Amino acid sequence: MGLIKKLIVGFFLLIVIGIVAVFGMQYYYLSTYDKVPVEVKTETVSGDVFYLSHVLDPGKYYINASSEGTVEKITILDQDGNVLTESETNSMIYGSNKPFQVRVDYKSPLNVDSYKVSVGIYVLEKK
């Protein structure tokens, strides 16, 4: 029984270390890099909508989306439209050595005719 307890504790410890590492990396990038705007847009829309950026050059980017409704997900696509990665958060840091596009899916709030959505894509440059 002692071995099973050690395995369970070790498993949860690895999960905690992983979560700390992700937030630590995000803090490191946001504090040691300058955010240079590439695309920053705010619009009033109605219904479920999505935003698709132009093809971005290789590099490290910070993507931040917000909405009066819900930001469902941020998707990174290659030049052919294939999904490279997805995030169900409002912001993410993504780096690539190949060109890519950003797609942000928004879901409208209930019982509202129109609402505001915004997206900011920033290239991260070393300070």
Salt bridges, closest charged atoms under 4 A:
GLU39 OE2 - HIS54 ND1 2.07
ASP48 OD2 - LYS107 NZ 3.85
GLU86 OE2 - LYS73 NZ 3.37
ASP105 OD1 - ARG103 NE 2.92
